[in-house]
Amino acid sequence: MFDPGGTSEPKGVNFLYMTEHEYGNRITSNAKNADDAKELIEKALRFVQNEHGFHPVNDSSLFKGLYYDSKKVGSYITQVVDTDGHTAVLKLQLRPLPFDEGSIIRSVEENLKSEKVRPVRILFDQPWNEEVGFGYLLFEDITHLPNLWRQTPTTNEDRLLHKKFLDEFFVSILPVEHPWVPFPKSTMKEMALAAFQHFKQIADESSHRHISDDELKPMIEKYQELMTACDLPMDIHFTHGHLSGFDVKYDSTNNCFIFMANLYWSWRPEYYELAFPLWVDLMHIRDKNLTLEIFVSRVNEWVGMYGEEILGKNFWYILLQQTTTTIMLDLGASEWEENEFEEKQTLFEVWKKFFNWLIKHKLTA
């Protein structure tokens, strides 16, 4: 789809790791050894205050990056303020990664083709390093701006605004002229199957289990059979892999979209930018009366924005990958809050039905 361009190495990147891991920034690689990071967070907050004069506005975080478990924390984001009353947002990177997010953002900024879509602006940053045990980003405070989505599940207005964002993203950001991850040596199918094994290992080691091996095993076997037999050409391109409505702010005054979560740039199949927010939207359904028909209708509302004839069969293979991983890990082996257990169980059962629906209606010749 796009010319892969060069493979320049920004500051802070472990190039050997990137060569061995073709998928991009495999953040979940730290899942096995992560803890709640309480002491490390306190240490990092003191460090940032001593260095830059910013301290948290309150004791609660805006966001914690979890590895499917509240006891496994990978990052910490909070609003901070200095002695002059200037606010900012602080992100603490608590686990080692092969990429430095600050370098990624600066690389993206150099590639901008318009100001209608841009990454968040950095004030100060320091890559993760072993000596202190953390890295950090202090960036502009955009907490006053609304998310791209006003609510979840999304409304038609949310989805139309998301399409406007994606159309502008394709023009203003892509293609990236000098990706910092080398063009993959593996095919997209090989990458998908390898990534699945990575997530299966996390699921196998999880202390949370909502599906039996007897129920899961034939689904995994069917997924691997379909993916292995797939002979469709899968175009890939270098893109931001985490563009949900929670990862983008909309500045209506300046008609500008600001995207965050910049660790998630990687090589992805065509139209992944649409598949990911669709998946996020579906995962936020909390309805004890949810049916497969309602679920499929929501899928079709997203697909209809571009048209199934444009997206093609490859798009449904992406959804199959997401569906299988959801059943195995995102719902099947993740921590569920007690107050939403019934709603998640209903959602989980519908995802399992959707797995069979996808195969029957979209992936069977």
Buried (B, 14 or more C-beta within 10 A) or exposed (E): BBEBBEBEBBEBBBBEBBEEBBBBBBBBBBBEEBEBBEEBBEBBBEBBBEEBEBBBBEEEBBBBBBBBBEEBBBBBBBBBBBEEEEBBBBBBBBBBBBBBBBBBBBBBEEBEEEEBBBBBEBBBBBBBEEEEBBBBBBBEBBEEBEBBBEEBBBEEEBBEBBBBBBEBBBEBBBBBBBBBBBBBEEEBBBBBBEBBEBBBBBBEEBEBEBBEEEEBEEBBEBBBEBBEEBEEEBEBBBBBBBBBBBBBBBBEEEEBBBBBBBBBBBBBBBBBBBBBBBBBBBBBBBEEEBEBEEBBEBBEBBBEBBEEEEBBEBBBBBBBBBBBBBBBBBBBBBBBEEEEEEBBBBBBEBBBBBBEBBBEEBBEE
